[in-house]
Amino acid sequence: MASGCVKKVDPYRMFSKLKSLNAVAGACIPSLSQQKTYKTDIKAKVVNPRPLTVTRIYEKKVILKNAEAAAALAKEEELSDKKEKINVYKSFHRDIAEDNALKNPDFFKVKEMVDLHTLFKNRVHFGHHHGCRHPFVVPFLYGVRQNTDIFDLDKTLPRLHNALNFIAHMVYRGGVVLFVSRNAQTMPLVEYTAQKCGEYSHCRFWKGGLLTNIDYLYKNLTRYPDVVVFIHTQNNFSHEHAAITECAKMLIPTVGIVDSNCNPTLVTYPVPGNDDSLDAVKLYCKLFEETILRAKEYRKRDIEELSDDSDES
């Protein structure tokens, strides 16, 4: 063939070769998206080689079965947790004949523990500088002397009796008492008081959510305190203690010593008085300790009497 000449190609022959090559390639390597067709007498139908509808229905059934199994397991875990909670609750609470304790207004004789002279002797009447006065404390003040607020002890004494009586009733029913304080000077005294009467104390930094998020932090077996006693209702920065707000959210009753710069409306049983003097704090801790130990003694005595009566019958 001479140079520069072009060979003529038959188009019909080339088309037939390409058709045969496509057929061979399709038979050897079928495409994943290729669809098979078959003819009927009416028209051609397209069939997907992958039955997607069937697989989806099967996946839904599997998901439903897994969901039912997960719900059953969750119910079993919830029932087991409730049983454990009930067991923990029963270990603290026992049946006691409480008619006598409720009928007598001073069943634990807390009014004999402290009188007006004892409060005055331990400097409970002293408050803060009148410039730091909280407006809600004004009804509990007697006056001002040398720019210092003076508490009216005639109003402090009955509120202290009510607070001690409430703590005694809670302990008599098997309640848990938590002492809270952030004053560095009185921390060892508060911790020693709680340890001596067999209760709990928290005198360090209060981590947020310690009561409101207790199930997540300490699991389900942790028990909430039945009453929280605040020796100081403020932290080191002269702000309300974070535990007061959390107790209010969790409906936990509180007993607190409220100085002239504190808000008494945040505490369930406020006791207006001095919370800075060491003599006053020692008096408070002594009264709380005697009240708790007396209530536990009464509880032990009544449980023994009930057990003796049941044995006789």
C-alpha positions in Angstrom: 0.0 0.0 0.0 1.4 3.4 -1.0 2.2 5.8 1.9 -0.4 8.5 2.6 -3.2 6.2 1.6 -6.2 5.6 4.0 -7.7 2.1 4.3 -11.4 2.0 3.7 -13.4 0.3 6.5 -16.8 -1.2 5.9 -19.2 0.4 8.5 -21.6 -2.5 8.6 -18.7 -4.9 9.4 -17.3 -2.7 12.1 -20.8 -2.4 13.7 -21.2 -6.1 13.9 -17.8 -6.5 15.5 -18.6 -3.9 18.2 -21.9 -5.6 18.9 -20.3 -9.0 19.4 -17.6 -7.5 21.7 -20.3 -5.8 23.9 -22.1 -9.0 24.2 -19.0 -10.9 25.3 -18.1 -8.2 27.8 -21.6 -8.1 29.3 -21.6 -11.8 29.8 -18.2 -11.9 31.4 -18.5 -8.8 33.7 -22.1 -8.0 34.4 -22.8 -4.4 35.7 -24.2 -4.1 39.2 -26.8 -1.6 38.1 -27.7 -3.7 35.0 -31.4 -4.8 34.9 -32.8 -7.9 33.4 -35.8 -7.8 31.0 -38.1 -10.4 29.8 -40.9 -10.1 27.3 -44.5 -11.2 27.7 -47.4 -11.2 25.3 -48.5 -7.7 26.4 -45.4 -5.6 27.1 -41.9 -5.8 28.5 -41.4 -5.7 32.3 -38.3 -4.6 34.2 -37.2 -6.7 37.2 -34.6 -5.6 39.7 -32.2 -8.5 40.5 -32.0 -7.2 44.2 -35.3 -7.5 46.1 -35.0 -4.3 48.0 -38.5 -4.3 49.3 -38.1 -7.7 50.9 -34.8 -6.8 52.6 -36.3 -3.6 54.0 -39.2 -5.4 55.5 -36.8 -7.9 57.0 -34.7 -5.1 58.5 -37.8 -3.6 60.0 -38.7 -6.9 61.6 -35.2 -7.2 63.0 -35.3 -3.7 64.3 -38.7 -4.3 65.9 -37.5 -7.5 67.6 -34.4 -5.7 68.9 -36.5 -2.8 70.2 -38.8 -5.2 72.0 -35.8 -7.0 73.5 -34.3 -3.8 74.6 -37.5 -2.6 76.2 -37.8 -5.9 78.0 -34.3 -5.6 79.3 -34.9 -2.0 80.4 -38.0 -3.1 82.3 -36.1 -5.8 84.0 -33.3 -3.4 85.0 -35.9 -0.9 86.2 -37.6 -3.5 88.4 -34.3 -4.6 89.8 -33.3 -1.1 90.6 -36.6 -0.5 92.3 -36.2 -3.6 94.3 -32.7 -2.5 95.4 -34.0 1.0 96.2 -36.8 -0.6 98.3 -34.3 -2.8 100.1 -32.1 0.2 100.9 -35.1 2.2 102.0 -36.3 -0.6 104.3 -32.9 -0.9 105.8 -33.2 2.7 107.2 -37.0 2.9 107.8 -38.7 0.6 110.3 -42.2 0.6 111.6 -42.5 2.6 114.8 -45.5 3.7 116.8 -45.3 7.4 116.1 -48.6 8.4 117.8 -47.0 9.5 121.0 -44.2 11.4 119.2 -46.8 13.3 117.1 -49.2 14.0 119.9 -46.6 15.5 122.3 -45.4 18.9 121.1 -42.1 18.4 123.0 -41.7 14.6 122.8 -37.9 14.9 122.7 -37.7 17.6 125.4 -35.6 20.0 123.2 -36.8 23.0 125.1 -34.8 21.8 128.1 -31.5 21.9 126.2 -31.2 25.7 125.7 -32.7 28.8 127.2 -32.4 32.5 126.5 -29.5 33.1 128.9 -27.4 30.4 127.2 -27.9 32.1 123.8 -26.9 35.4 125.2 -23.9 34.0 127.0 -22.6 32.4 123.7 -23.0 35.7 121.7 -25.7 34.5 119.5 -27.3 38.0 119.5 -24.4 39.6 117.5 -24.9 40.2 113.8 -22.9 41.9 111.1 -22.3 45.6 110.3 -25.6 47.3 109.6 -24.4 48.2 106.1 -24.4 44.4 105.2 -27.9 43.8 106.5 -30.3 41.8 104.4 -33.8 43.3 104.2 -35.5 40.0 105.0 -33.7 39.8 108.3 -35.2 43.1 109.7 -38.1 41.4 111.5 -35.6 39.3 113.6 -33.5 42.3 114.7 -33.8 44.0 118.0 -31.7 47.1 117.1 -28.3 48.4 116.3 -25.4 49.0 118.7 -22.1 50.5 117.6 -23.0 50.0 113.9 -23.6 46.3 114.6 -27.0 44.6 114.2 -28.4 42.9 117.3 -30.8 39.9 117.1 -33.9 39.6 119.1 -33.3 36.4 121.1 -37.0 36.2 122.0 -37.6 35.5 118.3 -34.5 33.3 117.9 -35.2 30.9 120.7 -38.6 29.5 119.5 -37.2 29.0 116.0 -34.2 27.2 117.3 -36.6 24.9 119.3 -38.7 24.2 116.2 -35.5 23.4 114.2 -34.2 21.0 116.9 -37.6 19.3 117.2 -37.9 18.8 113.4 -34.4 17.2 113.3 -35.3 15.0 116.2 -38.5 13.7 114.4 -36.6 13.1 111.2 -33.9 11.1 113.0 -36.5 9.2 115.0 -38.0 8.0 111.7 -34.6 6.8 110.5 -33.7 9.9 108.5 -30.2 10.9 107.3 -28.8 14.2 108.4 -26.2 16.1 106.3 -24.1 18.9 107.9 -22.9 21.6 105.5 -20.4 24.4 106.1 -17.8 26.3 104.1 -16.2 28.3 107.0 -12.6 27.2 107.3 -12.5 28.1 111.0 -15.3 25.7 111.9 -14.8 22.9 109.4 -13.1 20.5 111.8 -15.7 21.1 114.5 -18.6 20.5 112.1 -17.0 17.3 110.7 -16.3 16.0 114.2 -19.9 16.7 115.3 -21.3 14.7 112.3 -18.9 11.9 113.0 -19.7 11.8 116.7 -23.5 11.5 116.2 -23.1 9.0 113.3 -24.2 11.3 110.5 -22.6 12.9 107.4 -20.9 16.2 106.6 -19.8 18.2 103.6 -17.3 21.0 104.3 -15.5 21.3 101.0 -16.2 22.8 97.7 -19.8 22.0 96.6 -19.8 20.5 93.1 -22.7 21.6 91.1 -25.4 18.9 90.7 -24.3 16.9 93.7 -28.0 16.5 94.7 -29.9 17.3 91.5 -27.7 14.8 89.5 -27.1 12.3 92.2 -28.3 9.3 90.1 -25.7 9.9 87.4 -22.8 10.6 89.8 -23.4 7.9 92.3 -25.7 5.4 90.6 -29.1 4.4 91.9 -28.2 3.1 95.2 -27.3 6.5 96.7 -29.8 7.8 99.2 -30.8 11.5 99.4 -30.4 13.2 102.8 -33.7 13.7 104.7 -32.6 17.0 106.2 -29.6 19.3 105.5 -28.2 21.4 108.3 -26.3 24.5 107.3 -24.1 25.9 110.0 -23.3 28.7 107.5 -25.7 29.5 104.7 -23.1 31.3 102.7 -19.9 30.2 101.0 -16.5 31.8 101.2 -17.5 34.6 98.7 -20.5 35.8 100.7 -23.0 34.2 98.3 -25.8 31.8 99.1 -24.5 28.2 99.3 -25.2 26.2 96.1 -26.6 23.4 98.2 -29.6 25.5 99.4 -30.9 25.9 95.8 -30.4 22.2 95.1 -32.2 21.2 98.3 -35.1 23.4 97.2 -35.2 21.8 93.8 -35.2 18.3 95.3 -37.7 19.2 98.0 -35.2 18.4 100.8 -36.0 20.3 104.0 -33.2 22.5 105.4 -32.2 23.9 108.7 -29.8 26.9 108.7 -28.2 29.5 111.0 -29.1 32.8 109.3 -26.9 35.8 110.1 -27.9 39.4 109.5 -26.4 39.4 106.0 -28.2 36.2 104.8 -31.5 35.5 103.2 -33.8 33.6 105.6 -36.5 32.8 103.0 -34.3 30.2 101.3 -34.2 28.0 104.3 -37.1 25.8 105.5 -36.3 26.3 109.2 -34.2 29.4 109.6 -32.6 30.2 112.9 -31.6 33.9 113.1 -28.3 34.3 114.9 -24.6 34.7 114.8 -22.8 32.2 112.6 -19.2 33.7 112.8 -18.4 33.5 116.5 -16.7 30.3 117.5 -18.7 30.1 120.8 -22.0 30.3 119.0 -21.0 27.6 116.5 -19.9 25.3 119.3 -23.3 25.8 120.9 -25.1 25.0 117.7 -23.0 21.8 117.1 -23.6 20.7 120.7 -27.3 21.2 120.4 -27.5 19.3 117.1 -25.4 16.5 118.5 -27.5 16.1 121.6 -30.8 16.2 119.6 -29.7 13.5 117.1 -28.3 11.2 119.8 -31.5 11.6 121.9 -33.7 10.8 118.9 -31.7 7.7 118.1 -31.9 6.6 121.7 -35.7 7.0 121.7 -35.9 5.1 118.4 -33.8 2.2 119.7 -35.9 2.0 122.8 -39.2 1.9 120.9 -37.9 -0.7 118.4 -36.9 -2.9 121.3 -40.3 -2.5 122.9 -42.1 -3.4 119.6 -39.9 -6.5 119.1 -40.6 -7.6 122.7 -44.4 -7.2 122.2 -44.3 -9.1 119.0 -42.3 -12.0 120.6 -44.8 -12.2 123.5 -47.8 -12.3 121.1 
